[in-house]
Amino acid sequence: MTQLFRALALAIGAGLVGGCGSSTGDVDQLTGRVTIGGQPAKDVTVVAIGPDRTEASALTGSNGEYALTKPPRGALRFRVTALVPPPPAGVQAPPPPPGTVAVPAKYAKPDNELAFTFDGGHQTYDLELKR
């Protein structure tokens, strides 16, 4: 009976110790804020593209903040697009919903000026888009 209690106590102790290193603080994360002309960019998609072309994406919140969990490491390029894509050329777009902003078309492709080197851990990179 004593051996059963020891085995049970050992198993419980191992489970508690094993769970200590699994907090979300250990996960690579890139956070920041997207602004367009100084204003927060709500509901836009941020895509980080790594050197091996792997991607991580996130949607901005009401204050323009985004959080990429486990982004690729190394030299990143960024695409930023509106949640609702622009209409085809020659088609008149309806007005955007209140509180949303139009993302300049040059940010829809990764060959823009947005670049950041992500080394892992928790880092911050604010994306300031120009009209």
C-alpha angles and dihedrals in degrees: 000000000000090000090053091054092047091050091048093048091048092050092049092047092050090050092052094048092045091054095053097080097047100083119131089244089079094060120098109252136175115197135174148128129271117215132176114202088345094306123113112259106226122199099007125139118239116199121187114201118201130211090264090050094252113144141211122190141189140175120237121239129226092286094047095255121145135183124202113197116208097356118184114274123240133034107359129198121197138220118195121189138168117257087240110049119232117262121260118276112286095021118114110234121220115242113279119256114270113278096021126111133211113245112220109250094238090073094059090081126055094236092089129103095270108112135145136169111230114201098178133261117071115327135164128223121173116205112215108190121200122215 
